[in-house]
Amino acid sequence: MYCERCGKKIDEALNYCNGCGTSLKRETGSYRTVLTMMIAALSVVGITGLGILIGLLAVLLDRVSRPEPVFAFAVFYLAAWFGVCFMMMRQISKLIDANIAGKISFDPEKSRQAGPPLVQLPPRTTAQLEEYHQPASVIENTTRTLDEVPVGKRA
């Protein structure tokens, strides 16, 4: 397998190219899937949060003689719940705006075109091939290291 960007031969088990660092995995999600999941998460957080608040208010109002602290708790809980829902809605709107502006795309064909241009490597000719180097002999290296060094002469 070869990298689409730099043309280097790579192993198929890698997630990124060793030469240029390009991600080798394809995106599997689609824009609609991500948007649908974000909206579903917002719905679950919204409905569950209100259900918990109603349940807590029912239990606390039965057990407490003065309702003022319970209402203060409800106001703080609603403020936190609204903050979480607001942040999730902002992320959804950013996702929609980025898709409209064309900054993101979950389509593999579009994302492949959006990156840097592909490198077209010319085929190697015999003039470009590296010269064959004979490996060094083990005997030569061993005899050089065992040569006697004259003791009288010091550098």
N, CA, C and O of each residue as an XYZ file, in Angstrom:
620
protein
N       0.853     -1.173      0.000
C       0.000      0.000      0.000
C       0.898      1.234      0.000
O       1.950      1.247      0.639
N       0.473      2.272     -0.723
C       1.230      3.506     -0.834
C       0.397      4.675     -0.321
O      -0.828      4.672     -0.440
N       1.067      5.670      0.249
C       0.392      6.869      0.760
C      -0.121      7.698     -0.416
O       0.566      7.841     -1.427
N      -1.332      8.242     -0.278
C      -1.916      9.068     -1.329
C      -1.235     10.422     -1.438
O      -1.235     11.029     -2.509
N      -0.659     10.899     -0.356
C      -0.068     12.236     -0.354
C       1.399     12.244     -0.796
O       1.779     13.023     -1.671
N       2.221     11.383     -0.196
C       3.660     11.448     -0.481
C       4.168     10.288     -1.326
O       5.282     10.359     -1.845
N       3.394      9.235     -1.479
C       3.792      8.118     -2.315
C       4.688      7.102     -1.639
O       5.179      6.188     -2.302
N       4.918      7.231     -0.332
C       5.787      6.303      0.384
C       5.071      4.987      0.629
O       3.870      4.965      0.901
N       5.814      3.890      0.533
C       5.235      2.577      0.795
C       5.001      2.451      2.304
O       5.895      2.726      3.104
N       3.787      2.033      2.681
C       3.429      1.954      4.100
C       2.728      0.636      4.384
O       2.229     -0.037      3.482
N       2.707      0.293      5.653
C       2.030     -0.910      6.110
C       0.537     -0.615      6.241
O       0.161      0.485      6.646
N      -0.311     -1.574      5.906
C      -1.758     -1.360      5.950
C      -2.303     -1.244      7.366
O      -3.415     -0.751      7.555
N      -1.547     -1.685      8.360
C      -2.015     -1.627      9.749
C      -1.821     -0.245     10.364
O      -2.343      0.011     11.449
N      -1.091      0.650      9.711
C      -0.810      1.975     10.265
C      -2.026      2.880     10.157
O      -2.844      2.743      9.248
N      -2.129      3.815     11.112
C      -3.190      4.818     11.075
C      -2.716      6.088     10.376
O      -3.525      6.820      9.807
N      -1.395      6.358     10.417
C      -0.825      7.558      9.827
C       0.387      7.178      8.990
O       1.064      6.191      9.278
N       0.657      7.962      7.957
C       1.806      7.722      7.082
C       3.086      8.085      7.823
O       3.132      9.095      8.525
N       4.129      7.262      7.671
C       5.423      7.548      8.298
C       6.124      8.721      7.638
O       6.923      9.401      8.282
N       5.844      8.972      6.376
C       6.533     10.025      5.640
C       5.963     11.406      5.864
O       6.696     12.338      6.198
N       4.644     11.549      5.680
C       4.044     12.883      5.743
C       3.068     13.073      6.898
O       2.675     14.206      7.177
N       2.662     11.999      7.578
C       1.771     12.117      8.732
C       0.300     12.183      8.383
O      -0.519     12.444      9.264
N      -0.064     11.958      7.146
C      -1.462     11.993      6.732
C      -2.234     10.837      7.351
O      -1.730      9.716      7.427
N      -3.450     11.110      7.791
C      -4.304     10.058      8.343
C      -4.696      9.103      7.225
O      -5.113      9.530      6.149
N      -4.560      7.811      7.488
C      -4.870      6.800      6.482
C      -6.258      6.215      6.657
O      -6.714      5.451      5.805
N      -6.943      6.555      7.745
C      -8.288      6.030      8.011
C      -9.321      6.922      7.338
O      -9.156      8.140      7.273
N     -10.369      6.315      6.848
C     -11.460      7.046      6.218
C     -12.505      7.377      7.271
O     -12.738      6.609      8.205
N     -13.131      8.539      7.101
C     -14.205      8.929      8.005
C     -15.437      8.104      7.656
O     -15.793      7.961      6.486
N     -16.082      7.562      8.687
C     -17.227      6.695      8.442
C     -18.555      7.380      8.717
O     -19.582      6.941      8.200
N     -18.568      8.441      9.513
C     -19.821      9.102      9.854
C     -20.256     10.053      8.762
O     -19.467     10.429      7.895
N     -21.501     10.433      8.810
C     -21.995     11.429      7.874
C     -22.464     12.637      8.673
O     -22.670     12.563      9.885
N     -22.624     13.733      7.976
C     -23.045     14.970      8.629
C     -24.405     14.779      9.286
O     -24.616     15.215     10.418
N     -25.316     14.137      8.589
C     -26.655     13.941      9.141
C     -26.624     13.053     10.383
O     -27.379     13.283     11.328
N     -25.763     12.047     10.386
C     -25.661     11.160     11.545
C     -25.154     11.932     12.761
O     -25.701     11.797     13.856
N     -24.130     12.727     12.574
C     -23.568     13.500     13.692
C     -24.590     14.513     14.191
O     -24.774     14.663     15.399
N     -25.245     15.200     13.286
C     -26.242     16.190     13.682
C     -27.416     15.524     14.408
O     -27.903     16.048     15.410
N     -27.866     14.385     13.912
C     -28.958     13.659     14.556
C     -28.568     13.205     15.954
O     -29.372     13.298     16.882
N     -27.360     12.723     16.115
C     -26.905     12.283     17.444
C     -26.796     13.460     18.408
O     -27.133     13.327     19.584
N     -26.329     14.610     17.925
C     -26.237     15.793     18.798
C     -27.635     16.246     19.239
O     -27.836     16.589     20.404
N     -28.583     16.248     18.329
C     -29.949     16.655     18.682
C     -30.576     15.642     19.639
O     -31.286     16.029     20.567
N     -30.323     14.358     19.425
C     -30.847     13.330     20.335
C     -30.250     13.498     21.731
O     -30.956     13.365     22.730
N     -28.947     13.789     21.801
C     -28.310     13.994     23.109
C     -28.906     15.207     23.817
O     -29.139     15.169     25.025
N     -29.151     16.275     23.076
C     -29.773     17.464     23.665
C     -31.171     17.135     24.184
O     -31.552     17.592     25.262
N     -31.931     16.356     23.438
C     -33.276     15.972     23.878
C     -33.234     15.130     25.143
O     -34.023     15.346     26.063
N     -32.315     14.172     25.192
C     -32.204     13.315     26.379
C     -31.808     14.129     27.600
O     -32.379     13.961     28.678
N     -30.828     15.012     27.430
C     -30.389     15.846     28.563
C     -31.531     16.752     29.012
O     -31.746     16.925     30.212
N     -32.261     17.329     28.065
C     -33.353     18.231     28.420
C     -34.476     17.530     29.152
O     -34.911     17.993     30.206
N     -34.953     16.423     28.612
C     -36.082     15.711     29.221
C     -35.685     15.073     30.546
O     -36.433     15.143     31.521
N     -34.507     14.451     30.585
C     -34.046     13.819     31.827
C     -33.818     14.862     32.916
O     -34.170     14.642     34.075
N     -33.237     15.984     32.545
C     -32.987     17.044     33.530
C     -34.270     17.578     34.148
O     -34.340     17.786     35.360
N     -35.270     17.798     33.329
C     -36.551     18.273     33.866
C     -37.236     17.200     34.707
O     -37.850     17.514     35.726
N     -37.136     15.940     34.290
C     -37.724     14.849     35.079
C     -37.087     14.734     36.451
O     -37.778     14.536     37.450
N     -35.766     14.859     36.498
C     -35.067     14.802     37.792
C     -35.482     15.969     38.671
O     -35.689     15.799     39.873
N     -35.607     17.155     38.081
C     -36.005     18.328     38.862
C     -37.415     18.152     39.440
O     -37.652     18.450     40.610
N     -38.321     17.679     38.634
C     -39.701     17.488     39.122
C     -39.741     16.436     40.230
O     -40.431     16.620     41.233
N     -39.011     15.341     40.055
C     -38.957     14.309     41.089
C     -38.347     14.821     42.380
O     -38.868     14.550     43.462
N     -37.240     15.563     42.279
C     -36.613     16.118     43.490
C     -37.523     17.118     44.190
O     -37.616     17.126     45.417
N     -38.189     17.953     43.416
C     -39.098     18.934     44.031
C     -40.241     18.231     44.763
O     -40.621     18.654     45.855
N     -40.786     17.182     44.189
C     -41.887     16.457     44.839
C     -41.425     15.835     46.149
O     -42.134     15.905     47.152
N     -40.228     15.220     46.147
C     -39.719     14.575     47.366
C     -39.359     15.624     48.412
O     -39.705     15.472     49.583
N     -38.670     16.686     48.003
C     -38.219     17.685     48.970
C     -39.370     18.494     49.564
O     -39.340     18.823     50.750
N     -40.367     18.814     48.774
C     -41.487     19.590     49.311
C     -42.310     18.789     50.315
O     -42.946     19.370     51.194
N     -42.305     17.459     50.196
C     -43.003     16.614     51.179
C     -42.254     16.572     52.499
O     -42.877     16.501     53.558
N     -40.939     16.614     52.455
C     -40.132     16.400     53.662
C     -39.685     17.690     54.360
O     -39.268     17.645     55.517
N     -39.764     18.835     53.680
C     -39.263     20.085     54.255
C     -40.451     20.945     54.685
O     -41.471     21.025     54.001
N     -40.278     21.588     55.852
C     -41.374     22.417     56.357
C     -41.412     23.783     55.668
O     -42.492     24.326     55.433
N     -40.259     24.332     55.347
C     -40.203     25.636     54.665
C     -39.817     25.415     53.206
O     -38.804     24.767     52.941
N     -40.584     25.929     52.260
C     -40.306     25.668     50.842
C     -39.263     26.607     50.220
O     -38.848     26.381     49.084
N     -38.828     27.660     50.939
C     -37.891     28.625     50.346
C     -36.570     27.986     49.928
O     -36.118     28.249     48.813
N     -35.916     27.150     50.767
C     -34.653     26.534     50.312
C     -34.845     25.594     49.119
O     -33.956     25.455     48.280
N     -36.010     24.954     49.054
C     -36.278     24.052     47.928
C     -36.396     24.859     46.631
O     -35.896     24.440     45.587
N     -37.057     26.015     46.705
C     -37.177     26.839     45.510
C     -35.831     27.437     45.102
O     -35.549     27.588     43.913
N     -35.004     27.776     46.088
C     -33.654     28.261     45.766
C     -32.851     27.163     45.063
O     -32.134     27.418     44.095
N     -32.991     25.931     45.577
C     -32.320     24.797     44.926
C     -32.831     24.628     43.496
O     -32.046     24.379     42.581
N     -34.135     24.761     43.303
C     -34.725     24.606     41.974
C     -34.217     25.670     41.010
O     -33.999     25.383     39.833
N     -34.025     26.891     41.493
C     -33.517     27.966     40.635
C     -32.078     27.670     40.220
O     -31.735     27.825     39.048
N     -31.236     27.248     41.152
C     -29.848     26.917     40.813
C     -29.783     25.709     39.874
O     -28.980     25.687     38.941
N     -30.621     24.715     40.119
C     -30.658     23.525     39.263
C     -31.082     23.917     37.845
O     -30.475     23.476     36.869
N     -32.121     24.745     37.734
C     -32.574     25.182     36.415
C     -31.509     25.999     35.690
O     -31.351     25.879     34.475
N     -30.775     26.833     36.436
C     -29.703     27.617     35.811
C     -28.611     26.697     35.258
O     -28.139     26.909     34.141
N     -28.208     25.686     36.017
C     -27.190     24.741     35.550
C     -27.716     23.924     34.371
O     -26.997     23.712     33.394
N     -28.952     23.469     34.456
C     -29.552     22.676     33.371
C     -29.654     23.509     32.098
O     -29.345     23.027     31.008
N     -30.086     24.757     32.239
C     -30.175     25.632     31.075
C     -28.791     25.890     30.489
O     -28.644     25.927     29.267
N     -27.784     26.068     31.321
C     -26.419     26.283     30.826
C     -25.909     25.109     29.999
O     -25.305     25.304     28.944
N     -26.151     23.894     30.475
C     -25.717     22.701     29.737
C     -26.456     22.611     28.404
O     -25.842     22.348     27.370
N     -27.766     22.829     28.427
C     -28.542     22.770     27.179
C     -28.118     23.869     26.210
O     -28.067     23.642     25.001
N     -27.817     25.047     26.723
C     -27.376     26.159     25.884
C     -26.044     25.838     25.214
O     -25.869     26.110     24.026
N     -25.095     25.259     25.968
C     -23.800     24.907     25.377
C     -23.953     23.835     24.299
O     -23.269     23.880     23.277
N     -24.843     22.877     24.523
C     -25.073     21.846     23.500
C     -25.707     22.452     22.251
O     -25.353     22.075     21.134
N     -26.642     23.389     22.429
C     -27.263     24.048     21.275
C     -26.244     24.884     20.511
O     -26.314     24.966     19.285
N     -25.305     25.502     21.207
C     -24.250     26.265     20.515
C     -23.384     25.351     19.662
O     -22.996     25.720     18.554
N     -23.075     24.153     20.173
C     -22.273     23.215     19.388
C     -23.032     22.753     18.145
O     -22.440     22.597     17.078
N     -24.323     22.537     18.279
C     -25.135     22.149     17.128
C     -25.146     23.267     16.092
O     -25.006     23.011     14.896
N     -25.311     24.505     16.548
C     -25.332     25.625     15.602
C     -23.967     25.811     14.932
O     -23.906     26.160     13.753
N     -22.879     25.583     15.663
C     -21.549     25.673     15.041
C     -21.367     24.585     13.986
O     -20.775     24.830     12.935
N     -21.868     23.399     14.260
C     -21.788     22.305     13.295
C     -22.574     22.642     12.036
O     -22.102     22.393     10.927
N     -23.754     23.200     12.192
C     -24.571     23.583     11.041
C     -23.902     24.708     10.259
O     -23.842     24.652      9.031
N     -23.396     25.732     10.957
C     -22.731     26.848     10.284
C     -21.484     26.400      9.528
O     -21.234     26.862      8.415
N     -20.705     25.508     10.123
C     -19.497     25.028      9.456
C     -19.850     24.210      8.223
O     -19.136     24.267      7.221
N     -20.923     23.462      8.278
C     -21.347     22.693      7.107
C     -21.834     23.619      5.999
O     -21.543     23.394      4.824
N     -22.570     24.656      6.370
C     -23.059     25.610      5.374
C     -21.893     26.349      4.732
O     -21.886     26.563      3.520
N     -20.906     26.739      5.535
C     -19.751     27.466      5.007
C     -18.814     26.560      4.212
O     -17.914     27.052      3.532
N     -19.014     25.244      4.288
C     -18.176     24.318      3.541
C     -16.861     23.998      4.220
O     -15.960     23.446      3.588
N     -16.729     24.334      5.504
C     -15.476     24.077      6.212
C     -15.327     22.619      6.606
O     -14.206     22.122      6.711
N     -16.437     21.925      6.825
C     -16.356     20.514      7.188
C     -17.134     19.697      6.178
O     -18.082     20.174      5.555
N     -16.715     18.477      6.037
C     -17.427     17.557      5.170
C     -17.134     16.159      5.656
O     -15.979     15.817      5.912
N     -18.157     15.352      5.786
C     -17.962     13.981      6.209
C     -17.925     13.039      5.004
O     -17.896     11.819      5.165
N     -17.926     13.604      3.818
C     -17.838     12.812      2.599
C     -16.366     12.555      2.298
O     -15.613     13.516      2.138
N     -15.919     11.296      2.214
C     -14.503     11.013      1.974
C     -13.979     11.606      0.680
O     -12.817     12.009      0.619
N     -14.801     11.670     -0.354
C     -14.343     12.236     -1.625
C     -14.056     13.730     -1.485
O     -13.050     14.223     -1.995
N     -14.948     14.454     -0.786
C     -14.740     15.887     -0.602
C     -13.564     16.175      0.318
O     -12.796     17.102      0.064
N     -13.410     15.389      1.391
C     -12.308     15.633      2.321
C     -10.970     15.304      1.676
O      -9.960     15.924      2.009
N     -10.943     14.342      0.758
C      -9.694     14.010      0.073
C      -9.292     15.153     -0.847
O      -8.102     15.429     -1.000
N     -10.267     15.826     -1.466
C      -9.968     16.927     -2.360
C      -9.604     18.183     -1.595
O      -8.898     19.039     -2.129
N     -10.064     18.321     -0.361
C      -9.838     19.536      0.403
C      -8.412     19.662      0.899
O      -7.959     20.777      1.160
N      -7.690     18.570      1.040
C      -6.331     18.599      1.577
C      -5.325     19.075      0.552
O      -5.694     19.521     -0.535
N      -4.042     18.977      0.903
C      -3.005     19.379     -0.042
C      -3.029     18.479     -1.274
O      -3.516     17.350     -1.205
N      -2.516     18.961     -2.386
C      -2.593     18.163     -3.606
C      -1.775     16.881     -3.486
O      -0.776     16.813     -2.770
N      -2.235     15.879     -4.210
C      -1.535     14.609     -4.195
C      -0.202     14.736     -4.916
O      -0.075     15.491     -5.880
N       0.786     13.992     -4.441
C       2.105     14.010     -5.048
C       2.161     12.935     -6.119
O       1.851     11.774     -5.853
N       2.548     13.310     -7.311
C       2.727     12.352     -8.386
C       4.220     12.106     -8.543
O       4.960     12.983     -8.988
N       4.652     10.918     -8.177
C       6.068     10.572     -8.269
C       6.356      9.963     -9.634
O       5.638      9.070    -10.085
N       7.410     10.448    -10.292
C       7.761      9.834    -11.573
C       8.369      8.462    -11.331
O       8.974      8.235    -10.283
N       8.223      7.549    -12.275
C       8.827      6.225    -12.090
C      10.347      6.336    -12.105
O      10.903      7.179    -12.809
N      11.010      5.499    -11.343
C      12.470      5.518    -11.290
C      13.055      4.903    -12.550
O      12.587      3.878    -13.045
N      14.070      5.548    -13.044
C      14.808      4.987    -14.168
C      16.064      4.337    -13.620
O      16.375      4.476    -12.437
N      16.778      3.634    -14.466
C      17.994      2.963    -13.993
C      19.060      3.977    -13.596
O      19.934      3.657    -12.790
N      19.011      5.183    -14.140
C      19.987      6.207    -13.767
C      19.747      6.711    -12.343
O      20.672      7.206    -11.698
N      18.519      6.588    -11.851
C      18.199      7.093    -10.518
C      18.377      6.047     -9.429
O      18.306      6.378     -8.245
N      18.603      4.815     -9.796
C      18.745      3.771     -8.792
C      20.054      3.942     -8.022
O      21.073      4.363     -8.571
N      19.995      3.609     -6.759
C      21.194      3.710     -5.930
C      22.166      2.597     -6.303
O      21.770      1.506     -6.711
N      23.441      2.906     -6.151
C      24.457      1.900     -6.474
C      24.458      0.814     -5.411
O      24.156      1.046     -4.240
N      24.806     -0.368     -5.864
C      24.859     -1.504     -4.954
C      26.121     -1.397     -4.110
O      27.228     -1.273     -4.636
N      25.941     -1.445     -2.804
C      27.088     -1.414     -1.892
C      27.215     -2.784     -1.263
O      26.281     -3.309     -0.657
N      28.399     -3.346     -1.426
C      28.644     -4.658     -0.843
C      28.796     -4.490      0.664
O      29.497     -3.582      1.112
N      28.158     -5.342      1.450
C      28.279     -5.205      2.898
C      29.719     -5.407      3.355
O      30.486     -6.160      2.754
N      30.058     -4.720      4.424
C      31.415     -4.816      4.956
C      31.655     -6.214      5.522
O      30.747     -6.858      6.047
N      32.858     -6.648      5.404
C      33.212     -7.975      5.872
C      33.425     -7.954      7.381
O      34.023     -7.023      7.921
N      32.940     -8.969      8.043
C      33.114     -9.081      9.487
C      34.586     -9.301      9.816
O      35.072     -8.808     10.834
N      35.282    -10.017      8.987
C      36.693    -10.312      9.244
C      37.518     -9.039      9.197
O      38.394     -8.849     10.041
N      37.262     -8.154      8.226
C      38.022     -6.905      8.133
C      37.827     -6.064      9.389
O      38.797     -5.540      9.938
N      36.571     -5.927      9.854
C      36.314     -5.128     11.054
C      36.989     -5.736     12.281
O      37.503     -5.006     13.128
N      36.992     -7.054     12.384
C      37.588     -7.711     13.539
C      39.096     -7.553     13.541
O      39.679     -7.261     14.586
N      39.737     -7.737     12.411
C      41.201     -7.628     12.374
C      41.650     -6.196     12.599
O      42.715     -5.969     13.173
N      40.855     -5.218     12.156
C      41.249     -3.831     12.411
C      41.190     -3.504     13.898
O      42.043     -2.773     14.400
N      40.234     -4.015     14.584
C      40.124     -3.703     16.010
C      41.163     -4.451     16.834
O      41.498     -4.023     17.938
N      41.676     -5.561     16.316
C      42.669     -6.326     17.059
C      44.103     -5.984     16.669
O      45.039     -6.586     17.195
N      44.297     -5.035     15.763
C      45.652     -4.622     15.388
C      46.347     -4.019     16.600
O      45.740     -3.348     17.435
N      47.639     -4.287     16.658
C      48.400     -3.761     17.783
C      48.693     -2.281     17.580
O      49.016     -1.846     16.475
N      48.580     -1.535     18.633
C      48.880     -0.123     18.615
C      50.255      0.053     19.242
O      50.496     -0.431     20.348
N      51.161      0.743     18.550
C      52.495      0.933     19.151
C      52.382      1.699     20.464
O      51.691      2.713     20.555
N      53.082      1.187     21.485
C      52.998      1.773     22.825
C      53.851      3.009     22.926
O      53.482      3.954     23.624
N      54.979      3.032     22.252
C      55.917      4.140     22.375
C      55.408      5.441     21.799
O      55.736      6.518     22.298
N      54.613      5.350     20.760
C      54.135      6.573     20.114
C      52.770      6.937     20.672
O      51.834      6.137     20.656
N      52.685      8.131     21.153
C      51.390      8.647     21.615
C      51.076      9.932     20.892
O      51.961     10.740     20.611
N      49.861     10.103     20.607
C      49.469     11.298     19.856
C      49.234     12.475     20.754
O      48.897     13.559     20.275
